[in-house]
Amino acid sequence: MLGWIIFLGQPITASAKLRMVFVRVCTPFVRLGDFVPVIHSRRALAQENTRLQAENDRLRQLERALTETVAENQRLQQLLHFTGRASLRTVGARVIGRDASNWWKTVQLDRGSDDGVRTNCPVLNADGLVGKVIAVNRGDSRVLLLLDPNCKISALLQKTRETGVVVGSAVAFSRAPRCLMTFVDRNAKIAAGQAVITSGLGSVFPKGILVGTVTDARLNKQTGMYQDVDVKPAVDFTRLEEVVVILGQG
């Protein structure tokens, strides 16, 4: 009876037995191929995804840092251009603290007497006048801002050359801060948009630093002898970061 084999009392063909042997031999490999490589592959993909996410976060942080560095370099270049043209001895500083209230406003700088800073040194940035130094330690100093009513600056209208005194006003700390230029000749012709600069009088602020621009003018009602001029500061004090302290003439 060729081609037949008795297995457990049942006849099985040789071809059927061959198939059974093949399945028994190959089944372990099929199971490994179906599960182990898949599990390994998913685990590897998850690890790679985590690594790529971390790398992406690192690159984003680096991009933000480089963007900030470029912006800071541009601001510093503008400052150097101004101070170099004016032949002034200066030192760069960063704002490291702010102190504000309803009555006065100051900022703290990371430069002090060890860097040549002293009281009454003028402070400016690339946009214009910031204020003056009022207190100095070895490694830091405090600046009274232009917005403060206690900061008084001799100034002039750049176009008409009319002089006056710029002080911080009661609305200096509002969303649209402004200063007040007082003691301006009552007959002066004042137009909105005219630049206001330091006059150089008083030996504190060098001449020609931009203070701001005129927004309005009116006759002082109490005396009727001079005009009061509203001035929008050139500096955005909410974004004050790098400044230059003028130490003296070069």
C-alpha positions in Angstrom: 0.0 0.0 0.0 2.4 2.6 -1.3 1.5 6.2 -0.6 -0.4 5.4 2.6 0.8 5.6 6.3 -1.3 4.7 9.3 -1.2 7.4 12.0 -3.3 7.0 15.1 -5.4 4.5 13.3 -6.1 6.9 10.5 -4.7 6.6 7.0 -2.7 9.7 6.0 -1.2 10.2 2.6 2.5 10.9 2.2 1.8 14.3 0.8 -0.4 15.2 3.8 2.4 14.1 6.1 4.9 16.2 4.3 2.7 19.3 4.6 2.3 18.7 8.4 6.0 18.4 8.8 6.6 21.6 6.8 4.1 23.5 9.0 5.6 22.2 12.2 9.1 23.2 11.1 8.2 26.6 9.8 5.6 27.8 12.4 8.2 29.1 14.9 9.8 31.2 12.2 6.5 32.5 11.0 5.6 33.6 14.6 8.9 35.3 15.0 8.5 37.1 11.7 5.0 38.2 12.5 5.6 39.6 16.0 9.2 40.1 17.2 10.4 42.2 14.3 7.2 44.3 14.4 7.6 45.0 18.2 11.2 45.8 17.7 10.4 48.1 14.8 7.7 50.0 16.7 10.0 50.5 19.7 12.8 51.7 17.4 10.4 54.2 15.7 9.2 55.5 19.0 12.7 56.1 20.2 13.7 57.8 16.9 10.6 60.0 17.1 11.5 61.1 20.6 15.1 61.8 19.5 13.9 63.9 16.5 11.5 65.8 18.6 14.2 66.7 21.1 16.5 67.8 18.3 13.7 69.9 16.8 13.1 71.6 20.1 16.9 72.3 20.4 17.1 73.8 16.9 14.1 76.0 17.6 15.7 77.3 20.8 18.9 78.0 18.8 17.0 79.8 16.1 15.3 82.1 18.7 18.6 82.8 20.4 20.3 83.7 17.0 17.4 85.9 16.1 17.7 87.8 19.4 21.4 88.1 19.0 21.1 89.6 15.5 18.5 92.1 16.7 20.7 93.1 19.6 23.7 93.6 17.3 21.7 95.9 15.1 20.6 98.0 18.0 24.2 98.2 19.3 25.5 99.1 15.8 23.1 102.0 15.7 24.3 103.2 19.1 27.9 103.0 18.2 27.2 104.9 15.0 25.7 107.8 16.9 28.2 107.9 19.7 31.1 107.6 17.3 29.9 110.4 15.2 29.4 112.6 18.2 33.0 111.8 19.5 31.8 110.9 23.0 33.3 108.6 25.6 30.6 106.0 26.3 30.0 102.6 27.8 27.3 100.2 26.8 24.9 98.8 29.4 21.9 96.5 29.7 18.7 97.2 31.6 18.6 94.6 34.5 15.8 96.0 36.6 12.8 98.3 36.5 11.2 100.3 39.3 7.9 102.1 38.5 5.2 103.8 40.5 2.6 106.5 40.0 5.1 109.2 40.9 8.5 108.3 39.5 10.2 105.9 37.2 13.7 104.4 37.1 15.6 101.5 35.6 18.7 99.7 36.8 21.8 99.2 34.6 24.5 96.6 34.8 27.3 99.2 34.8 28.6 101.2 37.7 31.5 103.3 39.0 34.0 100.5 38.1 33.0 101.3 34.5 33.4 105.0 34.8 29.7 105.8 35.4 28.9 108.6 37.7 25.8 110.6 38.7 24.2 112.9 36.1 25.7 110.9 33.2 23.3 111.1 30.3 21.8 107.8 29.1 20.4 107.2 25.6 19.7 104.4 23.1 19.5 104.3 19.3 16.1 106.1 19.3 17.0 109.0 21.5 17.3 110.3 25.1 16.5 107.9 27.9 17.4 109.9 31.0 20.2 110.5 33.4 22.1 108.5 36.1 21.0 109.4 39.7 22.7 106.7 41.8 25.9 104.6 41.3 27.3 101.5 42.9 30.5 99.7 41.8 28.7 97.3 39.5 25.4 98.9 38.8 23.6 102.2 38.5 20.1 103.7 38.5 18.7 105.9 35.8 15.9 108.5 36.2 13.9 108.3 33.0 12.8 111.1 30.8 9.2 110.3 31.7 9.7 111.3 35.4 8.6 114.8 36.4 11.8 115.1 38.4 13.9 114.8 35.2 14.2 118.3 33.7 16.0 118.8 30.4 17.0 121.9 28.5 15.7 121.5 25.0 14.9 123.3 21.7 12.7 122.9 18.7 15.0 121.7 16.0 13.4 123.7 13.2 12.5 127.0 14.8 15.3 126.9 17.4 12.9 128.0 20.2 14.1 126.8 23.6 12.3 125.4 26.6 12.5 122.8 29.4 11.2 119.3 28.9 9.8 117.5 32.0 7.8 114.3 32.5 4.0 114.9 32.7 1.1 113.5 34.7 0.2 111.2 31.7 3.8 110.0 31.2 2.9 106.5 32.5 -0.2 106.1 30.4 -0.4 103.9 27.3 0.4 107.0 25.2 3.1 108.6 27.4 4.2 112.1 26.7 6.4 114.8 28.2 5.7 118.6 28.5 8.0 121.3 27.1 7.4 124.5 29.0 8.6 128.1 28.9 8.4 128.2 25.1 8.0 131.7 23.6 4.3 132.5 23.2 4.9 133.8 19.7 6.8 130.8 18.5 5.3 129.0 15.5 5.0 125.4 16.5 3.8 122.6 14.2 3.0 119.0 15.1 5.7 116.5 14.1 8.6 119.0 14.7 11.6 117.4 16.4 12.7 118.3 19.9 16.4 117.9 20.8 18.6 118.6 23.7 20.0 122.2 23.6 23.3 121.5 25.3 22.6 124.1 28.1 23.2 123.1 31.6 26.3 120.9 31.1 24.5 117.6 31.6 23.1 116.6 28.2 25.2 117.1 25.1 23.5 119.1 22.3 21.6 117.4 19.6 20.2 114.3 21.2 16.6 113.6 20.0 14.1 113.9 22.8 10.8 113.4 20.9 8.4 115.1 18.5 5.7 117.7 19.0 2.1 116.5 19.2 0.3 119.7 20.3 0.9 123.2 21.7 -1.2 125.8 23.6 -0.8 129.0 25.5 -0.3 128.5 29.2 -3.6 129.7 30.8 -2.1 130.7 34.1 0.5 133.2 32.9 -0.3 133.8 29.2 3.4 134.4 28.7 4.6 131.2 27.2 3.4 128.0 25.4 3.1 124.5 26.7 4.1 121.9 24.2 3.2 118.2 24.3 6.1 116.0 23.3 5.9 112.3 22.4 9.2 110.7 23.6 11.4 109.2 20.8 12.2 106.2 23.1 9.8 103.4 23.6 10.4 102.9 27.4 8.4 99.6 27.5 11.0 98.0 25.2 14.1 99.4 26.8 16.9 96.8 26.7 20.4 98.2 25.7 21.5 101.7 26.4 24.6 103.9 26.2 25.9 105.9 29.1 27.8 109.0 28.1 30.9 109.4 30.2 32.1 112.6 28.6 33.7 114.1 25.5 36.1 111.9 23.6 
